């Protein structure tokens, strides 16, 4: 099997696991932001502002950045379908411009159907993995429609570039095709997933501290923190899953790469042409062909 093809198959398998865990992380992030905002008081609209209690959330530079750093995701708040705040971290891609509008698919699912959206959206020619949920001014979903949207996003191309950079750094610059080099690069991917688990665990810890400080208002927040902690444990299990996957591909590569060496003609002695009869010498090219 071609080394490049084998490495591509390993990366694709690992990438599938990463994206599944990423979908869980984006969903947990929007739930977390929702509970944090409700902790400040009832959400309501005041002219062109989204307000939690007495805190104006337009151009927020405190709540969203903290959650973004803890989760490694980009976050947006919308008033109706208009974006009023957006922050991001390097590995999640660029923050979106405030004043822009939510994608049509998100508006249809979240604002009109009042459902949570999870999926991929194309923005500027790049694929974003997104989770969104509606924001309500009332606890009764039937009486009032959503007044806004919470969004967590991850630019998949940026994530791929981050993983590729990590692989190059751990692989010594240029990609190599030796077994040891491939193993080193696989360990780099595993390290990346393990880092996601540590971030989730840290987020759950910080959330529990905030919930304890909030007293009775932090009860719902503690439930979310338990879910984040559970998600962190699942991410740790993913590391073991990826290690097992790498071991399965490893022996297959060794078996397939060693197979061509068995009938290697260079190791088979060739008959001496001087001793061969003339008619046999004429048949020799046909055998080689």
C-alpha positions in Angstrom: 0.0 0.0 0.0 1.3 3.5 -0.8 2.6 5.3 2.3 0.7 8.5 1.4 -2.5 6.6 1.0 -2.1 4.8 4.3 -1.4 8.0 6.1 -4.4 9.6 4.5 -6.6 6.8 5.7 -5.3 7.0 9.2 -5.9 10.8 9.3 -9.4 10.5 7.8 -10.3 7.9 10.5 -8.9 10.1 13.3 -10.6 13.2 11.8 -13.9 11.4 11.9 -13.5 10.9 15.7 -12.4 14.5 16.2 -15.4 16.0 14.4 -17.8 13.8 16.4 -16.3 15.1 19.6 -16.2 18.6 18.3 -20.0 18.4 17.6 -20.5 17.5 21.2 -18.3 20.3 22.4 -20.1 23.0 20.4 -23.4 21.8 21.7 -22.1 21.9 25.3 -20.7 25.4 24.7 -24.0 26.9 23.7 -25.8 25.3 26.6 -23.1 26.7 28.9 -23.4 30.3 27.5 -27.2 30.1 27.8 -27.0 29.2 31.5 -24.4 31.8 32.2 -26.6 34.5 30.7 -29.6 33.4 32.6 -27.6 33.7 35.8 -27.4 37.4 35.2 -31.1 37.7 35.1 -34.0 37.4 32.7 -33.1 38.0 29.1 -35.0 40.7 27.3 -34.8 43.1 24.4 -34.3 46.8 25.0 -34.6 48.6 21.7 -31.6 47.4 19.7 -29.9 45.8 22.7 -29.9 42.3 24.1 -29.9 42.5 27.9 -29.5 39.9 30.7 -30.8 41.4 33.9 -29.1 44.8 33.7 -26.1 43.6 31.6 -26.0 44.7 28.0 -24.7 41.9 25.8 -24.0 43.8 22.6 -20.3 43.8 21.9 -19.7 41.6 25.0 -16.0 41.4 25.9 -16.2 39.5 29.1 -18.6 36.5 29.1 -18.0 35.2 25.5 -14.2 35.6 25.5 -13.9 33.5 28.7 -16.0 30.7 27.4 -14.2 30.9 24.0 -10.8 30.5 25.6 -12.0 27.6 27.8 -13.6 25.7 25.0 -11.4 26.6 22.1 -14.4 27.7 20.0 -15.8 30.8 18.4 -19.0 32.2 19.8 -21.7 34.6 18.6 -24.8 36.3 20.0 -27.7 37.4 17.8 -30.5 39.7 18.5 -33.2 38.3 16.2 -31.1 37.3 13.2 -28.6 40.2 13.5 -25.2 39.5 15.0 -24.4 41.7 18.0 -21.3 40.0 19.5 -18.6 37.6 18.2 -15.4 36.4 19.6 -13.0 33.6 18.6 -9.7 32.0 19.3 -6.9 31.2 16.8 -7.7 27.5 16.3 -11.5 28.1 15.8 -11.1 30.6 12.9 -11.8 34.3 12.6 -14.5 36.0 14.6 -17.5 37.1 12.5 -18.3 40.8 11.9 -20.9 42.2 14.2 -23.9 43.7 12.3 -24.0 40.7 10.0 -26.9 38.3 9.8 -27.3 34.6 10.6 -27.3 32.1 7.8 -30.7 31.3 6.3 -30.5 27.6 7.5 -29.9 28.7 11.1 -32.7 31.3 11.0 -35.2 28.7 9.7 -34.2 26.1 12.3 -33.6 28.2 15.3 -35.9 31.3 15.0 -38.8 29.9 13.0 -38.9 26.3 14.2 -37.5 27.1 17.6 -35.1 24.1 17.5 -31.4 23.5 18.1 -29.2 23.5 15.0 -26.2 21.3 14.6 -24.4 20.9 11.3 -22.1 22.4 8.8 -22.4 25.8 7.2 -20.4 27.3 4.3 -19.0 30.8 5.0 -16.7 32.6 2.7 -15.9 29.3 0.9 -14.9 27.6 4.2 -16.8 24.9 6.1 -17.8 25.7 9.7 -19.1 23.2 12.2 -21.9 25.0 14.1 -24.2 24.5 17.0 -27.0 27.1 17.7 -29.9 27.3 20.1 -32.6 29.9 20.5 -32.6 32.6 23.2 -36.0 33.3 24.9 -37.1 36.2 26.9 -39.5 34.0 28.8 -39.2 30.5 30.3 -42.4 29.6 28.4 -41.4 28.6 24.8 -45.1 28.6 23.7 -45.9 32.2 24.8 -43.0 34.0 23.1 -40.8 33.4 20.2 -37.0 33.5 20.4 -35.4 37.0 20.7 -32.0 35.8 19.6 -29.5 33.0 19.0 -26.4 31.6 20.7 -23.9 30.1 18.3 -20.7 28.1 18.8 -18.6 27.5 15.7 -15.4 25.9 14.5 -13.7 26.6 11.2 -12.9 23.1 10.0 -10.1 24.3 7.7 -8.5 26.1 10.5 -8.7 23.0 12.7 -7.1 20.9 9.9 -4.3 23.4 9.5 -3.8 23.3 13.3 -3.6 19.6 13.3 -1.3 19.6 10.3 1.0 22.1 11.9 1.2 20.0 15.0 2.0 16.9 12.9 4.8 18.8 11.2 6.3 20.1 14.4 6.2 16.6 16.0 7.4 15.0 12.8 10.6 17.1 12.4 9.5 19.4 9.6 9.0 17.5 6.4 6.6 14.6 6.4 8.5 11.3 6.4 7.3 7.8 5.4 9.1 5.6 7.9 7.2 3.7 10.5 8.7 5.6 13.4 7.8 8.9 11.8 4.2 7.9 11.2 3.9 6.7 14.8 5.2 10.1 16.0 2.7 12.0 13.9 -0.2 9.7 15.2 0.9 10.6 18.7 0.7 14.3 17.8 -3.0 13.8 16.8 -3.7 11.9 20.0 -2.0 14.7 22.0 -4.4 17.2 20.3 -7.5 15.2 21.3 -6.1 14.8 24.8 -5.7 18.6 25.0 -9.4 19.0 24.1 -10.3 16.7 27.1 -8.1 18.8 29.4 -9.9 22.0 28.3 -13.3 20.5 28.9 -12.2 19.4 32.3 -10.9 22.9 33.1 -14.1 24.4 31.8 -16.2 22.1 34.1 -14.0 23.0 37.1 -14.3 26.8 36.5 -18.0 26.4 35.9 -18.5 24.6 39.3 -16.7 27.4 41.0 -18.9 30.0 39.4 -22.0 28.0 40.2 -21.0 27.7 43.8 -20.6 31.5 44.0 -24.0 32.0 42.4 -25.8 30.0 45.1 -29.3 28.9 44.2 -29.0 30.6 40.9 -26.2 28.3 40.0 -28.1 25.0 40.3 -28.8 24.7 36.6 -25.3 25.7 35.9 -23.9 22.8 38.0 -25.9 20.4 35.9 -24.2 21.7 32.7 -20.9 21.4 34.4 -21.5 17.7 35.2 -22.3 17.2 31.5 -19.1 19.0 30.5 -17.1 16.8 32.9 -18.8 13.7 31.4 -17.8 15.0 27.9 -14.2 15.4 29.1 -14.2 11.7 30.2 -15.6 10.7 26.8 -12.8 12.7 25.1 -10.2 10.8 27.2 -11.8 7.5 26.0 -11.4 8.8 22.5 -7.7 9.0 23.0 -7.6 5.3 23.8 -9.8 4.7 20.8 -7.4 6.5 18.5 -4.4 4.7 20.0 -6.2 1.4 19.2 -7.0 2.6 15.7 -3.3 3.5 15.1 -2.2 0.1 16.3 -4.6 -1.6 13.9 -3.3 0.4 10.9 0.3 -0.2 12.0 0.5 -4.0 11.6 -1.5 -3.7 8.3 1.1 -1.3 6.9 4.0 -3.5 8.0 2.4 -6.6 6.5 1.5 -5.0 3.2 4.9 -3.2 2.9 6.8 -6.4 3.5 4.8 -8.5 1.0 6.5 -7.2 -2.1 9.9 -8.1 -0.7 9.2 -11.8 -0.7 9.4 -12.4 -4.5 12.0 -9.8 -5.0 13.8 -10.9 -8.2 17.0 -9.2 -7.1 17.4 -11.9 -4.5 17.0 -14.7 -7.0 20.3 -15.9 -8.7 20.2 -15.4 -12.4 21.6 -18.1 -14.7 25.0 -17.4 -16.2 24.5 -16.4 -19.9 27.8 -17.9 -21.0 26.8 -21.4 -19.9 23.2 -21.2 -21.3 22.4 -22.8 -24.7 21.6 -20.5 -27.5 17.9 -21.5 -27.7 17.6 -21.1 -23.9 19.1 -17.7 -24.1 16.5 -16.7 -26.6 13.8 -17.8 -24.2 15.1 -15.9 -21.3 13.7 -12.4 -22.3 10.2 -14.1 -22.7 10.4 -15.3 -19.1 11.4 -11.8 -17.9 8.5 -10.4 -19.8 
